[in-house]
Amino acid sequence: VSTQSTGFKYTTFRVVYYPQIGYHLVLPVDPENNLEREKDTLHPDLEFQFRTSKFFYFKTPRTKELDATIGDIHCDIIDAEAEIIRSVESAVLRLSTPLIEAADLIGEIDSLISLAIVAKEFEYVRPILTLDNVIYITRGRHPLHEMIVPTFIPNDTTIAAFREGFSSSNNWAKRKRQVRLH
């Protein structure tokens, strides 16, 4: 807005941007001027848009140009962000099966490493596996029990499998004879 040739008396104004309504020239509300009455005829380049308690908002050829060239930049940025997010989501979904498999493997490795650290720290030994249907435990320890009691005493244990059928009321007695604890 040219102030020299048209006699436009406002020298304090600003241009603001609001999402979805664009750029506006803003003039302050001043009780000493007649802007309320003159707002529609104030200047040929000013198109009154709306008023708040403190300001009048106008469109000008320059604010329209800003709207046309730059546009609603805030909405454009939000749209671009949404497109990027959709693209990333799509890529992640395409790779979800390998990512889940990798996460499962990493979890398994983490568990094995933790078990190895605990085994070393508490001096656990690897069991010797056989095809026999019997379990022999020498100086056996229970990890959780060992951690909560002040004094833990390791135990030897022998468990032999029961191989006969269960047909009489003395099954409990038969089982009891098959399991020997030392």
Salt bridges, closest charged atoms under 4 A:
GLU36 OE2 - LYS39 NZ 3.22
GLU36 OE1 - ARG51 NH1 3.32
GLU47 OE2 - LYS64 NZ 2.26
GLU65 OE2 - ARG62 NH1 3.01
ASP67 OD2 - LYS59 NZ 2.31
GLU83 OE1 - ARG86 NH2 2.95
GLU146 OE1 - ARG141 NE 3.06
